Amino acid sequence: MATKGIAGNQGPGVRSDCHAALEIKKSGGIKIILNSKVGALYQNSIRDLAAEILNFFHVEHAVLEITDRGALLLVLAARIEAAIKNCLDSREEFLLDMLAENQSSTAKDRRRRSRLYLPGNTPKLMLNAGIHKPDAVILDLEDSVAPDKKTEARLVVRNALRGINFYGAERMVRINQLPLGLEDLEYVVPHYVNLILLPKCETAAQVQEVDRKITDLLAESGLVHPVYIMPIIESALGVVNAFSIASASERVAALAIGLEDYTADLGAARTREGRESFYARNVLVNAAKAAGIQAIDSVFSDVADMEALREVVLESKSLGFDGMGCIHPRQIKVIHKAFAPTEKEINKACQIVLAFDEATEKGLGVVSLGSKMIDPPVVARALKTIDAALDAGLLAENWKEVQSDDEASGL
């Protein structure tokens, strides 16, 4: 058993975080040394929390030094627990109360235009992520977390799932590559994660392995809420197996592509024009649509060039993608606006739905718009366009009444 454990971050650039250094002693009781920028206001609550956690893990003699840079209690708790677990072999979890709004589920086909990546060991980026209104937030345990920080990042992400209000954004976690990612699931599935991103996925068997683990963890926790999977295709082999991956489990809600790793696997440079990835993106979209799920495009890495981002999103939409990742909050509005239906698309969708309603009222077995016949998939696509227009505020809720009034007045 180690006698010293550390966790967290410190330094002049650190904020909304803390550093915990624990030394286990043989005698002398508990000594808590607190250096906090908000100590004048919160030192009692910080000390009480630290003492409670030490007692929870049956630590009777120790010196705990906390260097606090404005961390929330949920972050402090994660850092202190990580420091303790660097000394003690314990499967126990110290859990703060969960927000009621974080016990919500999401629909398999919910809109996923934007997904904001948040490094799992950098809590300052998580705290206000929801106010930017992404469709989803991704608490990342994979590439953005250093190898020696993986364990403590799990505790931060677990506590974030329980205690940070993301204001309606879908709560996603990107786990590590298998088999390490299976251990990550133990820290997030019992805490109402909505969706798991499976990176560098190459086979249906990997998806099924994650599916089984999720099922087992939900059963152990007595939970029944849905937890979806979004495999990320990042290699040539993954592209070849795209459809089998997309259809590997009922939990798979979307299929994503990661172009940085994919182009590296090809041995090609990633370009703005994207010729080197055009085939892979088309294969992924076709595989997703054939499996009846969403297709999600890669991130755009230049966070300063909004016009280039808009062009990339419009191209993505034209290929059939339903959304893409983003690495900075300023990208969210551009992505949402570019993925929104155009006025022409909205008008056509409205005409199709009205024609379908009219044919239904008349008991007609055939629906037509002008000289063109309309089949059920066209109507379904039109309804999705209208839902997107309503969600973007581009169409009034009572649009049918408005259109009927316009027709009656000859407009």
Buried (B, 14 or more C-beta within 10 A) or exposed (E): EEEEBBBBBBEEEBEBBBBBBBBBBEEEEBEBEBBBBEBEEBBEEBBEBBBEBBEBBEBEBBBBBBBBBBBBBBBBBBBBBBBBBBBBEEEEBBBBEBBEEBEEEBEBEBBBBBBBBBBBBBBBBBBBBBEBBBBBBBBBBBBBBEEEBBBBBBBBBBBBBBBBBBBEBBBBBBBBBBEEBBBBBBBBBBBBBBBBBBBBBBBBBBBBBBBEBBBEBBEEEEBEBBBBBBBBBBBBBBBBBBBBBBBBBEBBBBBBBBBEBBBBBBEEEBEEEBEBBEEBBBBBBBBBBEBEBBBBBBBBEEBEEBEEBBBBBEBBBEBBBBBBBBBBBEBBEBBBEBBBBEEEBBBBBBBBBBBBEEBEEEEEEEBEBEEEEBEEEBBEEBBBBBBBBBBBEBBEEEBBEBBEEEEEEEE
